[in-house]
């Protein structure tokens, strides 16, 4: 069963409470999303480390229930 955008946002905000999250369903199939995540937790971290934090927040759903997620991450004012 595909994930909906609200569920993705909720999981991210559970791990990164201050995050500003914007989710777009790229195909309308609940499988391919783009997400922009801005969080102070990303400050001082590489882009890879930032993405790893988001993937961890998705609790193993990436690559299974959630097929594709194009990520843009940044710390506030980056």
Secondary structure as the mmCIF struct_conf table of DSSP 4:
data_model
#
loop_
_struct_conf.conf_type_id
_struct_conf.id
_struct_conf.beg_label_comp_id
_struct_conf.beg_label_asym_id
_struct_conf.beg_label_seq_id
_struct_conf.end_label_comp_id
_struct_conf.end_label_asym_id
_struct_conf.end_label_seq_id
HELX_LH_PP_P HELX_LH_PP_P1 UNK A 2 UNK A 4
HELX_RH_AL_P HELX_RH_AL_P1 UNK A 5 UNK A 15
BEND BEND1 UNK A 16 UNK A 16
TURN_TY1_P TURN_TY1_P1 UNK A 17 UNK A 18
STRN STRN1 UNK A 20 UNK A 25
BEND BEND2 UNK A 26 UNK A 31
STRN STRN2 UNK A 32 UNK A 38
HELX_RH_3T_P HELX_RH_3T_P1 UNK A 40 UNK A 42
TURN_TY1_P TURN_TY1_P2 UNK A 43 UNK A 44
HELX_RH_AL_P HELX_RH_AL_P2 UNK A 47 UNK A 57
TURN_TY1_P TURN_TY1_P3 UNK A 58 UNK A 60
STRN STRN3 UNK A 62 UNK A 62
TURN_TY1_P TURN_TY1_P4 UNK A 63 UNK A 65
STRN STRN4 UNK A 66 UNK A 66
STRN STRN5 UNK A 68 UNK A 74
TURN_TY1_P TURN_TY1_P5 UNK A 76 UNK A 77
#
